[in-house]
Amino acid sequence: MITPSGHPPPRRRVVLLGASNLTRGISIAVETVELALGHPLEFLVAMGHGRSFGAESCVFGKKIPGIFSCGLWRDLDQANKCPTSAFVTDIGNDILYGASVDQIFGWVDGCFDRLQRAEAEVSVTRLPIDSVRQMPEWKYRVMRQLLFPSSRLTLDDLVKRAIELNERVVERAAARQIAVIPVKQAWFGFDPIHIRRRHWSAAWREFVAHWPSAVTVRQLARGSLSRRLYLRCLAPERCRILGFERRRRQPSGRLSDGSTIAMY
């Protein structure tokens, strides 16, 4: 069977949920996932700098809904049945937005529930606690002012809440038979929460290896500037920019190999 685009139908559906680390490395992520699962694939992606799992977030004048309330779940529920792989990362932003551990855990666990109802194989990363814990106080204040200017959370409180959230997510993931992926301290540098670019390929190879359906990725993703720019410029289903609401029918992107990209 060939689709109207001239490509065979998607082999699998891939759901990617995250914030800055997913956004920064989306091109490497897509390439690595295709190396592990083949192509064409159907990608459903909820990402964005500073993205919250439950509340509307605003970065550089662009407001986007929380991951738990975005349109991805409607489209996932209405989609034809298809083998599905899902990856969840960047679950710590909401601590600095002032959400309680209970709230954040509820949003993340709600995402787990929806993914498993879609019969997805799911993996989630731990929080980079060791990297954050070793951060000097002055560096934390600079990072907080730049990325979360409204936050007044102390570094000690951040670490305590991150540890509690991490423990609860790991415990629930174990109960749900969801793979939990450690993050390596060596992946981080001056910035304690964002993986350095030179480690993106290695990190994503480890991330996809936890899906039972994935083949072993023996080569690192090489990256593509044109694909990176293309993916970063794809419009999400719904956002508000400087007060003006914008909507875009999904999927809004298609790669040359036939993979489709829907952004939320």
C-alpha atoms as one frame of an Amber mdcrd trajectory, in Angstrom:
protein
   0.000   0.000   0.000   1.277   3.441  -0.937  -0.011   6.674   0.587  -0.962
   9.724  -1.577   2.515  11.122  -0.862   4.060   8.160  -2.678   5.461   6.584
   0.492   4.365   3.421   2.315   2.244   3.935   5.454   4.085   4.579   8.751
   5.765   1.588  10.358   5.140   2.918  13.858   3.849   5.921  15.747   6.334
   7.768  17.982   5.271  10.132  20.767   7.926  12.507  22.132   7.158  14.651
  25.182   9.579  17.163  26.667  10.841  20.699  26.976  14.210  22.286  26.189
  16.339  19.151  25.854  13.890  17.664  23.384  13.546  20.973  21.519  17.282
  21.560  21.249  17.991  18.027  20.066  14.855  17.313  18.011  16.737  16.725
  14.747  19.135  14.239  16.370  16.165  12.657  18.166  14.234  12.082  14.939
  17.289  10.717  13.136  18.156   8.342  15.988  14.578   7.111  16.327  14.528
   6.313  12.608  17.818   4.436  12.919  16.277   2.367  15.721  12.770   1.834
  14.349  13.078   2.291  10.596  10.983   4.662   8.493   8.603   6.121   7.597
   7.266   6.911  11.064   4.438   9.040  12.414   5.809  11.483  15.008   3.566
  13.221  17.545   5.685  15.775  19.399   4.888  18.056  22.331   7.939  20.142
  23.119   9.080  23.715  23.646  11.576  25.751  25.617  10.363  26.005  29.202
   7.407  23.721  28.412   5.216  22.848  31.373   3.574  19.466  31.700   0.368
  20.918  33.066   0.133  24.698  32.754   0.373  27.210  29.937   3.950  28.436
  29.594   5.331  31.551  27.928   8.863  31.908  26.529   9.938  34.825  24.304
   6.328  35.954  23.940   5.102  32.561  22.727   2.461  30.853  24.877   1.752
  27.152  24.506  -0.550  24.870  26.502   0.744  22.348  28.991   1.666  18.967
  27.579  -1.106  17.213  29.512  -3.765  19.502  28.010  -2.506  19.865  24.434
  -4.177  18.471  21.327  -1.780  15.550  20.993  -3.980  13.373  23.208  -7.104
  13.995  21.142  -5.276  13.028  17.967  -3.697  10.007  19.633  -7.113   8.778
  20.795  -8.655   9.269  17.350  -5.762   7.808  15.345  -5.858   4.413  13.715
  -4.343   1.673  15.829  -0.602   1.471  15.209   2.417   0.093  17.128   3.563
   2.997  19.296   6.726   4.003  21.116   6.822   6.948  23.530   9.553   8.880
  25.301   9.068  11.331  28.187  11.745  13.743  29.397  12.307  17.212  30.935
   9.851  16.699  33.796  11.474  19.160  36.216  10.566  22.575  34.749   7.353
  22.837  36.729   9.246  22.827  40.011  10.635  26.250  39.123   7.213  27.408
  37.922   5.992  26.860  41.481   3.910  23.720  40.949   3.832  21.266  43.813
   5.372  17.820  43.524   1.846  16.369  43.764   0.696  18.471  40.788   3.684
  17.609  38.610   3.500  13.936  39.466  -0.194  13.921  38.613   0.456  15.451
  35.186   3.296  13.063  34.363   1.419  10.016  35.611  -1.599  11.146  33.603
   0.597  11.155  30.489   1.806   7.639  31.367  -1.806   6.504  31.690  -2.829
   7.930  28.316   0.214   6.463  26.583  -0.395   3.032  28.013  -4.050   3.177
  27.033  -2.703   3.619  23.491  -0.659   0.442  24.124   2.618   2.351  23.747
   5.972   1.114  24.933   7.079   3.978  27.190  10.370   5.194  28.630  11.139
   8.192  30.823  14.349   9.904  31.911  15.319  10.584  35.479  15.878  14.169
  36.540  19.541  15.357  36.370  19.737  15.586  40.167  23.487  14.997  40.521
  24.219  17.768  38.049  21.856  20.214  39.782  23.046  19.251  43.259  26.637
  20.176  42.421  25.692  23.555  40.982  27.140  26.566  42.860  24.593  28.934
  44.373  25.657  31.822  42.131  25.203  29.740  39.000  21.760  28.677  40.134
  20.701  32.287  40.691  21.885  33.245  37.195  20.093  30.283  35.603  16.908
  30.978  37.556  16.909  34.639  36.570  17.448  33.861  32.886  15.093  30.899
  32.492  12.553  31.284  35.297  12.624  34.974  36.306   9.446  34.768  38.400
  10.780  31.946  40.595  12.083  32.600  44.103  12.814  28.956  44.888  16.094
  28.346  46.700  18.595  25.818  45.402  18.105  23.618  48.484  14.338  23.550
  47.964  14.790  22.823  44.253  16.996  19.819  44.996  14.617  18.494  47.666
  11.597  18.731  45.372  13.508  17.259  42.445  14.554  14.265  44.544  10.993
  13.708  45.746   9.547  14.021  42.234  12.201  11.731  40.793  11.552   9.061
  43.433   7.804   9.144  42.873   8.100   8.976  39.086  10.593   6.093  39.285
   8.331   4.197  41.684   5.268   4.691  39.493   7.198   3.806  36.354   8.284
   0.540  37.937   4.674  -0.246  38.843   3.621   0.488  35.255   6.589  -1.426
  33.762   7.905   1.744  32.150  11.644   1.911  31.467  13.476   4.554  33.529
  16.594   5.956  31.882  19.412   7.483  33.945  21.074  10.641  32.680  24.849
  10.859  32.830  26.447  13.748  34.637  29.129  13.831  31.925  26.477  14.916
  29.414  26.117  18.269  31.190  28.575  21.133  31.434  28.284  24.690  32.717
  24.552  24.415  32.160  23.395  21.737  34.631  20.007  20.964  33.047  20.673
  20.957  29.290  22.639  18.193  27.590  25.639  19.566  25.715  25.321  19.453
  21.936  28.319  17.180  21.487  26.563  14.541  23.598  23.151  14.681  21.891
  23.802  11.720  19.594  25.156   9.477  22.355  22.351  10.432  24.714  19.622
   9.728  22.179  21.152   6.399  21.260  20.823   5.412  24.907  17.282   6.788
  25.136  15.916   4.759  22.219  17.716   1.591  23.309  15.152   1.153  26.108
  12.286   0.514  23.677  11.791  -3.257  23.241  11.000  -2.785  19.531  14.208
  -0.842  18.793  17.152  -2.430  17.036  20.640  -1.661  18.271  21.822   1.656
  16.878  25.480   1.051  16.059  26.177   4.432  14.511  25.618   7.820  16.074
  23.252  10.227  14.389  25.289  12.637  12.288  22.856  15.531  12.414  21.627
  17.791   9.648  21.475  21.570   9.835  18.721  21.757   7.227  16.596  19.156
   9.046  17.220  20.878  12.370  16.070  24.243  11.028  13.080  22.642   9.315
  11.897  20.828  12.438  12.459  23.812  14.716  10.376  26.014  12.408   7.345
  23.716  12.209   4.251  25.391  13.618   2.463  23.721  16.540  -1.246  23.007
  16.458  -2.016  25.917  18.769  -0.049  28.762  20.322  -0.346  32.453  21.107
   2.326  34.876  19.984   2.194  38.361  21.494  -1.477  37.794  22.243  -2.470
  36.566  18.777  -3.680  32.985  18.579  -2.307  30.841  15.809  -3.551  27.395
  14.771  -2.042  24.940  12.331  -3.461  21.690  11.042  -1.318  18.684  11.890
   0.864  17.014  10.821   2.661  20.180   9.793   5.833  18.490   8.554   6.957
  15.649   6.325  10.493  14.353   5.823  11.887  13.133   2.524  11.669   9.513
   3.723   7.904   9.843   4.281   7.897  10.340   8.064   5.308  12.861   9.230
   5.759  15.305  12.097   2.844  16.653  14.127   3.673  19.401  16.639   1.573
  20.357  19.662
